Amino acid sequence: MESIQTREPHWFERHAGSANLRLIVAFLSMILGVVLQHYILILIGLGFALLAWFTTPKYYSIYEDRMVIFYGKPRTRHVLFSHIEWVDALPLPFGNRLIIRLRTSGRLMIQPTNSEEFRRRLQSAVETHQASHGFQT
């Protein structure tokens, strides 16, 4: 069986948000900690940097049976289409998001750059996959 890294995605979209603000706060905290010799500030800055790295998506890919969310290496999250109940747009004043309702573990909120196109393609891929595998929607 080929791995997900060797297959070409059906659709690829970058994350619309940015971790830059968190990284700036992290680096300022670390620099301030070094200048003032307060090691707790260095640890807080390092914590912010790690939080931004591991929790901010870089991009999303749609494959034939799953959506993959790529965070900072080595973290990825695979969401199988068999676990998705529905996908809907959530327009907000500070950017559009997509809400993905999962059958097993609540909801997932994502922010692709072109959220409407990504929603359409994801919904189509989920419906096609679920219809071919006999899932009830």
C-alpha positions as CSV (number, residue, x, y, z in Angstrom):
1,M,0.0,0.0,0.0
2,E,1.5,3.4,-1.0
3,S,1.9,6.0,1.7
4,I,0.0,9.3,1.7
5,Q,3.2,11.2,1.0
6,T,3.7,9.4,-2.4
7,R,0.2,10.0,-3.7
8,E,-0.9,13.2,-5.4
9,P,-3.8,15.1,-3.6
10,H,-7.0,15.8,-5.5
11,W,-7.0,19.3,-4.1
12,F,-4.5,21.4,-2.1
13,E,-5.1,24.6,-0.2
14,R,-3.0,26.8,2.1
15,H,-4.2,27.9,5.5
16,A,-5.5,31.4,5.4
17,G,-4.4,32.4,9.0
18,S,-0.9,33.0,10.1
19,A,1.2,32.0,13.1
20,N,3.3,35.2,12.6
21,L,1.8,37.1,15.5
22,R,2.4,34.2,17.9
23,L,5.9,33.7,16.7
24,I,6.7,37.4,17.1
25,V,5.4,37.4,20.6
26,A,7.4,34.2,21.3
27,F,10.7,35.7,19.9
28,L,10.2,39.0,21.7
29,S,9.6,37.1,25.0
30,M,12.8,35.1,24.5
31,I,14.9,38.2,23.6
32,L,13.5,40.0,26.6
33,G,14.3,37.0,28.8
34,V,17.9,36.9,27.5
35,V,18.3,40.7,28.0
36,L,16.8,40.8,31.5
37,Q,18.2,37.3,32.4
38,H,14.7,36.1,33.3
39,Y,14.7,32.5,32.2
40,I,11.0,32.1,32.8
41,L,10.4,34.6,29.9
42,I,12.7,32.4,27.7
43,L,10.6,29.4,28.6
44,I,7.3,31.2,28.0
45,G,8.6,32.4,24.6
46,L,9.7,28.8,23.7
47,G,6.3,27.6,24.8
48,F,4.5,30.1,22.5
49,A,6.8,29.1,19.6
50,L,6.1,25.4,20.1
51,L,2.3,26.1,20.4
52,A,2.3,28.1,17.1
53,W,4.4,25.3,15.4
54,F,2.2,22.4,16.5
55,T,-1.3,23.9,16.4
56,T,-1.3,26.2,13.3
57,P,-2.1,24.4,10.1
58,K,0.2,25.0,7.1
59,Y,-2.0,23.5,4.4
60,Y,-4.8,21.1,3.7
61,S,-5.0,18.3,1.1
62,I,-7.9,16.3,-0.1
63,Y,-7.2,12.7,-1.2
64,E,-9.6,10.0,-2.5
65,D,-10.5,8.8,1.0
66,R,-9.4,11.5,3.5
67,M,-8.5,15.1,4.2
68,V,-5.0,15.7,5.6
69,I,-4.1,18.7,7.7
70,F,-0.4,19.4,7.7
71,Y,0.9,21.3,10.8
72,G,4.6,21.9,11.6
73,K,6.6,18.8,11.0
74,P,6.2,16.0,12.1
75,R,2.5,16.6,12.9
76,T,-0.3,15.8,10.5
77,R,-4.0,15.0,11.1
78,H,-5.8,12.5,8.9
79,V,-9.6,12.9,8.8
80,L,-11.2,9.9,7.0
81,F,-14.2,10.7,4.9
82,S,-16.1,7.8,6.6
83,H,-15.8,9.9,9.9
84,I,-17.2,13.1,8.3
85,E,-21.0,13.7,8.9
86,W,-21.2,17.1,7.1
87,V,-19.2,20.2,6.0
88,D,-20.5,23.7,6.3
89,A,-19.3,27.3,5.8
90,L,-19.1,29.6,8.8
91,P,-18.8,33.2,7.6
92,L,-17.2,35.4,10.3
93,P,-16.2,39.1,10.3
94,F,-12.5,38.1,10.7
95,G,-12.4,35.4,8.0
96,N,-14.4,32.6,6.7
97,R,-14.1,29.2,8.3
98,L,-15.3,25.7,7.5
99,I,-17.0,23.6,10.2
100,I,-16.6,19.8,9.7
101,R,-18.9,17.7,11.9
102,L,-17.3,14.4,12.7
103,R,-19.3,11.3,13.5
104,T,-17.1,10.3,16.4
105,S,-15.4,13.3,18.0
106,G,-17.3,16.5,17.6
107,R,-16.3,19.3,15.2
108,L,-13.3,20.5,13.4
109,M,-12.8,24.1,12.3
110,I,-10.4,24.9,9.5
111,Q,-9.5,28.1,7.6
112,P,-8.4,27.4,4.0
113,T,-7.4,30.4,1.8
114,N,-10.3,29.8,-0.6
115,S,-12.9,28.4,1.8
116,E,-15.8,28.2,-0.6
117,E,-13.9,26.3,-3.3
118,F,-12.3,24.0,-0.7
119,R,-15.8,23.3,0.9
120,R,-17.3,22.5,-2.5
121,R,-14.4,20.1,-3.4
122,L,-14.3,18.5,0.1
123,Q,-18.1,18.0,0.2
124,S,-18.0,16.5,-3.3
125,A,-15.2,14.1,-2.4
126,V,-16.9,13.1,0.9
127,E,-20.2,12.4,-0.9
128,T,-18.5,10.4,-3.7
129,H,-16.6,8.3,-1.2
130,Q,-19.5,7.7,1.1
131,A,-21.8,6.8,-1.8
132,S,-19.3,4.3,-3.1
133,H,-18.9,2.7,0.3
134,G,-22.6,2.6,1.2
135,F,-22.7,5.2,4.0
136,Q,-26.0,6.9,5.0
137,T,-25.7,10.7,5.1
